[in-house]
């Protein structure tokens, strides 16, 4: 045998000749072959207990008997000491005294040094580029060697005349 495809072709050919000669029946007429397997069992009416669903799916499963929740429950921790401090601050305004100002001075100095570090590192308010000069497009094109376009003459010339003139000017340059 040369290849497996040749072998398969010969097997199919032999089966076809046997069917044509009447030695065997076609596969569709064979009664001893099993019927095709069913597509699957119908599971539409099977009830699965909620306990099994909870075991398999875990926390993501909610039984269909429970009503849907309209809002997310709000988690609130109550700390009596924190509430008392908040009520005290809200009820009496603080007056800035010399002692509280002395406490704020080191914080302000720390903020100042932080801002200085941020500006020296370039992360806040620093222009790292040089000041830009306003340069016209004509000057930029001129620096690259582009010629300024000439205005068209008022006399109408034919395409042939324009072509002849451009050829002459190119020949003169060479």
Phi and psi in degrees as a GROMACS rama.xvg file:
@    title "Ramachandran Plot"
@    xaxis  label "Phi"
@    yaxis  label "Psi"
@TYPE xy
-81.2019  -45.9863  UNK-2
-151.422  169.773  UNK-3
-68.9553  -29.0538  UNK-4
-66.5267  -37.9111  UNK-5
-64.763  -40.4486  UNK-6
-62.7533  -45.2141  UNK-7
-64.5158  -38.8374  UNK-8
-63.149  -40.4167  UNK-9
-66.5981  -39.8737  UNK-10
-62.562  -44.0375  UNK-11
-66.5867  -39.8184  UNK-12
-62.252  -42.5337  UNK-13
-63.4145  -41.6297  UNK-14
-64.2358  -40.5643  UNK-15
-65.687  -41.6348  UNK-16
-66.6495  -36.4701  UNK-17
-64.352  -38.2168  UNK-18
-68.6104  -41.6547  UNK-19
-66.8366  -36.9852  UNK-20
-78.8923  -15.72  UNK-21
92.1098  9.171  UNK-22
-73.3348  -29.2167  UNK-23
-140.96  162.252  UNK-24
-94.0462  164.086  UNK-25
-71.1139  154.199  UNK-26
-60.1267  -29.3168  UNK-27
-71.9114  -23.0935  UNK-28
-95.257  -8.6141  UNK-29
-64.7579  128.591  UNK-30
-94.3424  -17.7659  UNK-31
-84.2023  -9.2879  UNK-32
-81.3063  142.139  UNK-33
-69.9234  151.005  UNK-34
-71.1549  164.118  UNK-35
-62.1392  145.708  UNK-36
-66.2619  145.164  UNK-37
-66.1458  156.433  UNK-38
-64.5922  -22.0723  UNK-39
150.396  163.557  UNK-40
-78.8862  151.222  UNK-41
-81.9939  112.356  UNK-42
-111.151  19.0082  UNK-43
-68.0249  -32.2271  UNK-44
-102.397  14.5857  UNK-45
-87.2559  132.516  UNK-46
-100.796  128.107  UNK-47
-104.37  128.383  UNK-48
-65.2076  148.501  UNK-49
-62.8779  -33.1161  UNK-50
-63.0907  -39.1664  UNK-51
-67.8428  -42.3852  UNK-52
-61.8933  -41.2995  UNK-53
-64.7979  -38.6335  UNK-54
-67.0407  -41.2  UNK-55
-77.1987  -47.321  UNK-56
-89.5999  -19.4838  UNK-57
74.797  -139.055  UNK-58
-70.2236  -21.2199  UNK-59
-74.8698  -8.44935  UNK-60
-95.6991  129.636  UNK-61
-121.081  129.338  UNK-62
-60.7857  147.787  UNK-63
-68.6198  -15.8968  UNK-64
-72.4613  -24.6676  UNK-65
-76.0763  139.425  UNK-66
-72.5915  149.381  UNK-67
-67.8031  147.757  UNK-68
-90.0511  130.741  UNK-69
-81.6213  -35.6138  UNK-70
-130.517  158.657  UNK-71
-81.081  131.075  UNK-72
-66.2649  141.896  UNK-73
-92.7053  126.25  UNK-74
-90.3202  124.085  UNK-75
-128.735  124.824  UNK-76
-103.766  131.201  UNK-77
-108.92  119.897  UNK-78
-113.397  109.607  UNK-79
-59.5663  -35.4517  UNK-80
-68.4308  -42.3305  UNK-81
-66.2916  -38.5306  UNK-82
-64.4734  -38.9577  UNK-83
-64.7472  -40.7414  UNK-84
-65.0664  -41.2664  UNK-85
-64.5248  -40.8266  UNK-86
-65.8845  -36.7932  UNK-87
-66.64  -42.3519  UNK-88
-67.0802  -41.3949  UNK-89
-70.5198  -33.1971  UNK-90
-78.3726  -36.9161  UNK-91
-120.938  120.608  UNK-92
-72.3414  143.696  UNK-93
-87.8998  140.688  UNK-94
-98.8376  135.025  UNK-95
-73.6938  112.34  UNK-96
-106.857  177.035  UNK-97
-66.1601  -34.2875  UNK-98
-69.4229  -41.2242  UNK-99
-69.6751  -32.9132  UNK-100
-65.8461  -38.3274  UNK-101
-64.8281  -31.3143  UNK-102
-73.3641  -31.6164  UNK-103
-78.9461  -25.7179  UNK-104
-59.9815  -47.8558  UNK-105
-62.2847  -34.0479  UNK-106
-65.4835  -41.9336  UNK-107
-65.6839  -37.4877  UNK-108
-65.6202  -38.3911  UNK-109
-65.4899  -40.0327  UNK-110
-63.7402  -40.1506  UNK-111
-63.2657  -44.9834  UNK-112
-66.0282  -35.6118  UNK-113
-63.6115  -44.2444  UNK-114
-63.8893  -38.1445  UNK-115
-64.4338  -40.5037  UNK-116
-65.8934  -38.4149  UNK-117
-66.7734  -38.7719  UNK-118
-74.3247  -32.8118  UNK-119
-73.4032  -27.9545  UNK-120
-81.5418  -11.027  UNK-121
87.4627  12.9169  UNK-122
-93.6364  -1.97695  UNK-123
-149.69  114.071  UNK-124
66.5938  27.9746  UNK-125
-116.866  130.334  UNK-126
-92.7007  108.932  UNK-127
-81.6576  -11.7242  UNK-128
-90.562  155.705  UNK-129
-73.5341  158.851  UNK-130
-61.8866  137.736  UNK-131
-90.652  136.125  UNK-132
-92.4962  143.5  UNK-133
-84.9636  112.196  UNK-134
-115.19  133.306  UNK-135
-75.5198  157.299  UNK-136
-64.6947  -31.3722  UNK-137
-62.6124  -42.4691  UNK-138
-67.6294  -35.9487  UNK-139
-66.1541  -44.8487  UNK-140
-64.8779  -36.7013  UNK-141
-65.4142  -37.8524  UNK-142
-67.8244  -26.5523  UNK-143
-86.3117  -3.55788  UNK-144
95.5146  10.4977  UNK-145
-75.9245  143.449  UNK-146
-90.9309  148.003  UNK-147
-73.3231  134.88  UNK-148
-67.3638  144.039  UNK-149
-94.1729  151.685  UNK-150
-73.9732  146.327  UNK-151
-72.7688  144.877  UNK-152
-75.5398  156.447  UNK-153
-75.9177  -25.6378  UNK-154
-76.7109  135.79  UNK-155
-83.8719  122.537  UNK-156
-109.008  152.617  UNK-157
-77.5567  164.689  UNK-158
-64.1819  -34.4243  UNK-159
-65.136  -40.8402  UNK-160
-67.7147  -39.9912  UNK-161
-64.6007  -41.8308  UNK-162
-63.5075  -43.6889  UNK-163
-60.8184  -43.0229  UNK-164
-64.0764  -41.2043  UNK-165
-68.6556  -35.472  UNK-166
-67.5152  -42.0513  UNK-167
-59.9802  -44.7208  UNK-168
-66.5651  -33.1894  UNK-169
-72.5268  -37.5345  UNK-170
-66.9936  -35.0137  UNK-171
-66.4203  -35.7424  UNK-172
-68.7602  -28.522  UNK-173
